[in-house]
Amino acid sequence: MDMRRLAEQSIAPDGSVDERVAAAVLRRLSRTQLKEYLAGLRGQLRARRVDVAVSGEAGAEARSALAAAFAGKEIVVKRDDALGGGLTVSAGDDVLDASARGYLRATMDRLGKE
């Protein structure tokens, strides 16, 4: 049984987990299959969501640009003043760090390697 495909089929068109399908699946899986299914389900949900952390407030223009760049995905924007300026974007396994904190960390890492 392909657990990834089963996880895919458990997602409703609006991006939420179809509780009816998930309950039916959970009743029929062994413990090992359940672990695979839940990992697949987490992956499916992560692929449909984009997490954005911004320093300060995200204005309408920034939100509009994010919506255009990640059309069809749920965009969750949080304020994180610890970034020191800029933003981070996490989409699935990809992370874009365009923050002052990220720049400083990368610079410190490079200096430490020289």
Secondary structure by P-SEA (a helix, b strand, c coil): ccaaaaaaaacccccccaaaaaaaaaacccaaaaaaaaaaaaaaaaaabbbbbbcccccaaaaaaaaaacccbbbbbbbbccccccbbbbcccbbbbccaaaaaaaaaaaaaac
